[in-house]
Each structure stands twice: as C-alpha cells, then as structure tokens.
Amino acid sequence: MLNASQRRRHSWWTSIHHKFIVLWSILVDEAVSRHRSCYLCVSGMNAAVRATVRVGLYTGAKVYFVHEGYQGLVDGGENIRPATWESVSMMLQLGGTVIGSARCQDFRVREGRMKAACNLVKLGITNLCVIGGDGSLTGANQFRTEWSGLLADLVRAGKITQEEAKKSSHLNIVGMVGSIDNDFCGTDMTIGTDSALHRIIEVVDAITTTAQSHQRTFILEVMGRHCGYLALVTALACGADWVFIPEMPPDDGWEEHLCRRLADQRARGSRLNVIIVAEGAMSRAGKPISSEDIKKLVTDRLGFDTRTTILGHVQRGGTPSAFDRILGSRMGVEAVMALLEATPDTPACVVSLSGNQAVRLPLMECVQVTKDVTAAMAEGKYDEAIKLRGKSFENNWNTYKLLAHINPPDVKSNINMAILNIGAPCAGMNAAVRAAVRMGLIQGHTMLAVHDGFDGLAHGQVEPINWTAVSGWTGKGGSMLGTKRTLPAEILEEISQNIAKFNIHALVIIGGFEAYVGGLQLVQAREKYEEMCIPMVVIPATVSNNVPGSDFSIGADTALNTITSTCDRIKQSAAGTKRRVFIVETMGGYCGYLATMAGLAAGADAAYIYEDKFNIKDLEVNVQHLLQKMKTTVKRGLILRNENCNANYTTDFIFNLYSEEGKGVFDCRKNVLGHMQQGGTPTPFDRNFGTKMGTKSVLWLTDKLKECYRHGRIFANTQDSACVLGMKKRSLTFQPLAELNGETDFEHRIPKTQWWLKIRPIMKILAKYNIKLDTSEHADMEHVIKKRTPLTK
C-alpha cells in the first residue's frame, strides 16, 4: 500500500502528461527585497532558472520566462515568453540573471496585481517560481492570497471569462532565495552568497600580501546592511583580528579592547592586522560604526599605518562558484517538484538548504523569523538574534569568538596534543591545522606539530607549535606541515616509542583515505601497544571526498571550483569553434564525486564514474545524444571521466571512440587536468569548513581526555575514543572508526553508500537524457516556527 505522500508523488507522474500539460505551467520570475533601493541580481540565479526550465519541460509542463521581474508580469506581452531547452544553454557561468530584473511600483498596488493576474490567466499559468529576497517572496505570497479575489474582479470587469477563471482557480507559489547577504532565515545558504564570498576572499588575499609587507592594519568593509554573514565568514576565512556585525554589536568600551588586541598581535610578532566590517555594523547605542571611524581610532591611538577598502557591488558580480551553480540547480529541481505536488491547500513554500539536504519550508514562517531577527536586534536581544539566524550562523559566531577573542591561559593543562597531515595535500588542510593549534592553546594544551605524517611521527619529526607560527595559514594551499601517504602498520613500534617519548596524549589526524585507514590501524594496534590508547580524531581532507563518515571533505570544494572554471574555458572554446566535444579527465581515485558535481556545475553531457557502471551500449547512447545535439543551436559537448571509472574504457579509449563515431559531425579534444586539482588557494568554503572542523576536533578531544583520565594517566581503549569528525546530512558528528569499518569498500577506497549519487539523475535530465527521476526522497514540508527558541522577555 502507498501512503498519501507516495500516492501524490506517483499521481503527478501519471497525470502530468495528460490533462495538466498546459495547466501545469511554470513561471520563472526574478526580483528582490523591497528593502533595497533597486532590484538586484546575484550569481547563481541563472543555474536556478536553467534547472527550473529544463526540469519543467522534462515533466511535460509548458514553461514561461517573465522578463524584467514583476514589471514584466504586470506589463505582459513580449515580457512573458515561452522558454525552450536551448534558450537556457550557456547560462551556468554567467553572473546576474539573463531574464532581467526591474523595479516595479505597479505590483505593490492591487490594480497592478490585477493586470498581472489577467496576463497569467490568459496564458493558463497557475504556478509561480519566484527567485528573490524576502520582500519579493512576501509579495508573491500576497499575490497568491488575493488570487481568488483578483479573478472575481477580473470577471466582473469583463477582462476574463468565468470559464477562464475556473481553469485558473488557484495559484501555487514556490520560492528560491537569491541574496548575497544570506539574510533569509530557514536556509543555511542563499543563492549568490558563496560567489560573493569568493569575490571578497580574492580581494582579501590580494590585500594581505601588501599589508604584510608594510606592517599595515587593513580594514575591509563588506555588504550586509541587516545581516553580518558575509563579514563573519570572511573573518573566519582570513583569520581576522576583529569583525563587526549588526547582529552582535561590540560591548561598551570596545575601542580599548580592539586597540589592545591589535597591539598584542603586533607584540607576538604579527606584521598584519585585519578588521572586517559589515556595512550595517553599529554600537550598542545604535550608532553606526564605519570603516573610517575604525581607521581614525587605530591611527590616532596606536599610530599604525592603516588602510580601508570598501568593496561595494563587486561582491554581487562575477562568475558563479561551483557551490552556487549546484545549489541553484538543486533548488530549481526541488521547486518544480514542489509545484507539481502542490494542492490548493498547500501553503506557499520556499526551497531551502539544511546541511546537504534540500528542505521545503512554509514561506511566511521563514519571513516571520527573518522579521523576528530585526525585532530582536532592535530590542537589544543580540544573543536571540544570533540564534534566530540559524545553527549555521550561530556555529560560525561561536567559532569566531573562540579563535579571535580569547587569549591562551597562563595556567597550562599538562596535555600534549599532536597534529599531523596524512595523504595527498589539499587546500584547506592548513586552515584546519591553524584552528586546531589555536584552540588547543586556548585550552591550555601544548600543541605539537608532526611533520611528514606517520613517517615523521615514526622518525621523531615532532616539535612544539605556537600561536604566531600558524598566522596566515587559512589562505595557504597544500600542507605546511608536510604530508606523506605512509601508513602506520609497518612502523607501529617506532610510532609507539615516539608517542611515549614526546608524551603525546591525543592525536589530530588530518587527511584523506590514508588518514582514515591509518587511524584504524592505530586503533587495532591498541591491543599490542598501550601507547596507542589515547583519544584520536580523523578530519577528512582530500579532493576525492572519499572518506567514510563524512558527506564532505576539506579540499573537495576547491578542487571542484578548479575543475568547473577549467570546464568553463573549455566550453567557451567549443562554443567558438562549433561542433566540438571535449573529454576531460578528473581526479578522485575510484570516487566519482568530483566528476559528478563538476558535471552538474559545468553543464556536462555525461560524467563517467566507477560507482555508476556503464558499458559500450551506454557509450553508444551518449554518442548518439551528442550527434542529435549537434543538430540544434547548441553545437558543443562536454564529457567528464573520473580517472578510475573503468580499467578498459580509458580516457584515450573514450576519446578515440567519440572521435571515430563523430566523424563528419563533430571533432574531439582531450584534457587531463591532473594535479592542478590539488593546488591553489582554498575557497571560502574550505577555509571555513577547515576552521570549524579543527576547532570542534580539539574541543571534543579535550572532553574525551577528561573522560579517559584515570589514576594520574590517560588510557583510552573504547571505540568512541577514536572517531572520524564528519558532516552528516545536517550536522558535524563524531563516528567511531571501528563502526565505519563495515561501511567501507577498502579495495576501491570509497564508502559503500554515498549521498551525492542521488544527484546524478539531475545532471542527466538537465543534459536532456530521457531517464526516470527518483522522487522517493523528496523534501517534505518542514516548519521553522515551532523549532526555534521563542523570544525571551
């Protein structure tokens, strides 16, 4: 028997191709918050538009573009035009929105909304997909609430017939939030935020090199009139000395505290100070705090050479990041599903991101919580404002406070904690090391740096590492500690001796699959070597994203952006020459994460991976698909191949096959990206992720050491004393290494179950393959109001 939800999901698949082909139309409209002085657009919106259009067409719906936002909805005519598959091609890499946006006073009054309703009824459109901020989404919900009244007025005025009104009796609304400020409650990330962080971090990296050379203090003002997310994450990602955000004004007397902190940093040997300011920063008295105010303070009191930079609208532009493209694509797909499953009783919903899960939330609940944040700030309930922003924001704030506003204590804990990197280097490793070192010092521990992984631990390459030694590490790629792939199994004797020699009480192991296997080997060696009976934690850090126990690994986002930007250049070349197909080989070992996600972010026609078996018939289907594609206006192709997807169907084989079969229709080129995927400076995501992972690992080890302290010594031999710290769905969790043993395919160095495989059909549908989309795990409607903490008196 099917439950109600399953019957509903089944029914629209059978009905969509019959009587709802025309009536189930999807309107793609883009607009933003009424709080802004003008209508703005952000990077990543085009990915959402592309996905909405293509999945809508895939389901048999008739899809329309509304150009120029709500103004186009009111004006109608040529502003509302049918969308085609080809009309959303080559959009993924473009910033802004190709369908335009405009201010619209008309839509704010009932007469304007009546015109909009008339235009929709005449076209048989009864579903709206709105991409914008809380103001635009609230306006869309008001439009939906008034719908029956608007239709009645239109019938009385003779603008529409009774029959037309009956066919369009109700309006469904689904929203996607596009805002670089990430100021909409209910979602961890809004479309455009990650791309804005990329622009900011690029500037920070460029600025800090000169600031370091000249021993300067640099003040950077970023956007965020009502929300400090950009400023907060930037501060974490660059290791800033101070951040000013609207949600948490500094305590009275902050001027003395700030100057003392900057002076202390210089006294420790730092040649650089960085202060991040959100444009909406203010004091507890409600007085704005500008970058110029801070500059004058620092210059007058400390005499430091100080510079300010106000980034402005550069944060909104540029090429969308891989994260924003994937986020927009996933949200677009889920928005279509939500519309197709909606009933007249379904409330308007917004598609949100929670961890790595797409969720649906009632639109007006999210809007209410967003308003509650403003109310809490106005009433001086700043802790409440932080909580209302959501767990992601709160965790970022707590991590920042721990790392930036607490100095190492005078009293030591007598705990020695060692940190080492294992396996191939990746961007973000150094951010995790820096956070772990500083958090350990804050706890009063002595932190030990182990150079060159387990090999270095076996040969005594261990030395204390201090606060200043890790300054500036968040923005550095590779591994400053050095790393090797050596596993401990053959050198356990030497490792145990050095654990005893350096009196190591806990281990932080940062790396890829070798780190995971190495941790397992140390746990298994506890029976023979008592020295191994210490708490240890493995932090996944590898471009391959193949460590069991975590949905994401540090470094994978940086590699993914490298692949995506390279594919953009390749596609541009193909678009210029026409009728060209590129075969691109990615890293990942046997794990197809990079190939799959890069395929989704770059708009690939296929991505061959080990986990999704394929044969010569599948290759033939892909070739025929490209042959048909060359008959359209889109005369280019992109094929990704994971390096170990198949021992026989090598990159050369696939290149030769496509070259032979495409003769006379298209020609082929081949690219092997190689180790460039492991290099480069870390993305904002990897810096922030590494910082939080490093911090959380040391706090967990500190608690575990207290549990394991018996009779004057540390002794840890339980399963839960050696864990992998990973992101699982919606939170960071610690999972015992021993428990993950059964979830691992050791031969192919991958987890037996991988969440992202469920996303692969989206890539194929967006490439116009006729496949079935599994809707068994769609996002059910959740609630925010009842989950949040009520405002305190």
Sequence and secondary structure as in RCSB ss.txt:
>XXXX:A:sequence
MLNASQRRRHSWWTSIHHKFIVLWSILVDEAVSRHRSCYLCVSGMNAAVRATVRVGLYTGAKVYFVHEGYQGLVD
GGENIRPATWESVSMMLQLGGTVIGSARCQDFRVREGRMKAACNLVKLGITNLCVIGGDGSLTGANQFRTEWSGL
LADLVRAGKITQEEAKKSSHLNIVGMVGSIDNDFCGTDMTIGTDSALHRIIEVVDAITTTAQSHQRTFILEVMGR
HCGYLALVTALACGADWVFIPEMPPDDGWEEHLCRRLADQRARGSRLNVIIVAEGAMSRAGKPISSEDIKKLVTD
RLGFDTRTTILGHVQRGGTPSAFDRILGSRMGVEAVMALLEATPDTPACVVSLSGNQAVRLPLMECVQVTKDVTA
AMAEGKYDEAIKLRGKSFENNWNTYKLLAHINPPDVKSNINMAILNIGAPCAGMNAAVRAAVRMGLIQGHTMLAV
HDGFDGLAHGQVEPINWTAVSGWTGKGGSMLGTKRTLPAEILEEISQNIAKFNIHALVIIGGFEAYVGGLQLVQA
REKYEEMCIPMVVIPATVSNNVPGSDFSIGADTALNTITSTCDRIKQSAAGTKRRVFIVETMGGYCGYLATMAGL
AAGADAAYIYEDKFNIKDLEVNVQHLLQKMKTTVKRGLILRNENCNANYTTDFIFNLYSEEGKGVFDCRKNVLGH
MQQGGTPTPFDRNFGTKMGTKSVLWLTDKLKECYRHGRIFANTQDSACVLGMKKRSLTFQPLAELNGETDFEHRI
PKTQWWLKIRPIMKILAKYNIKLDTSEHADMEHVIKKRTPLTK
>XXXX:A:secstr
   HHHHHHHHHHHHTTTTTTTTSEEEEEE   TTSSS    TTHHHHHHHHHHHHHHTT EEEEETTHHHHHHH
 GGGEEE  TGGGTT TT  S TT     SGGGSHHHHHHHHHHHHHHT  EEEEEE HHHHHHHHHHHHHHHHH
HHHHHHTTSS HHHHHHT   EEEEEEB TT   TT S  BTHHHHHHHHHHHHHHHHHHHHHHT EEEEEE  S
S  HHHHHHHHHHT SEEEBTTB   TTHHHHHHHHHHHHHHTT   EEEEEETT B TTS B  HHHHHHHHHH
HH   EEEEE GGGGG S   HHHHHHHHHHHHHHHHHHHH  TTS  EEEEEETTEEEEEEHHHHHHHHHHHHH
HHHTT HHHHHHHT HHHHHHHHHHHHHHS    SS    EEEEEEESS  TTHHHHHHHHHHHHHHTT EEEEE
TTHHHHHHTT EEE  TGGGTTGGG  S TT EE   GGGGHHHHHHHHHHTT  EEEEEESHHHHHHHHHHHHG
GGT GGG S EEEEEB TT   TT S  BTHHHHHHHHHHHHHHHHHHHHHH SEEEEEEE  TT  HHHHHHHH
HHT SEEE SSS   HHHHHHHHHHHHHHTTSS  EEEEEEETTS SSS HHHHHHHHHHHTTTT EEEEEE GG
GGG S   HHHHHHHHHHHHHHHHHHHHHHHHHEETTEE   SGGGEEEEEEETTEEEEEEHHHHGGGEETTTTE
ES  GGGGGHHHHHHHTT       TT   B  STTTS     
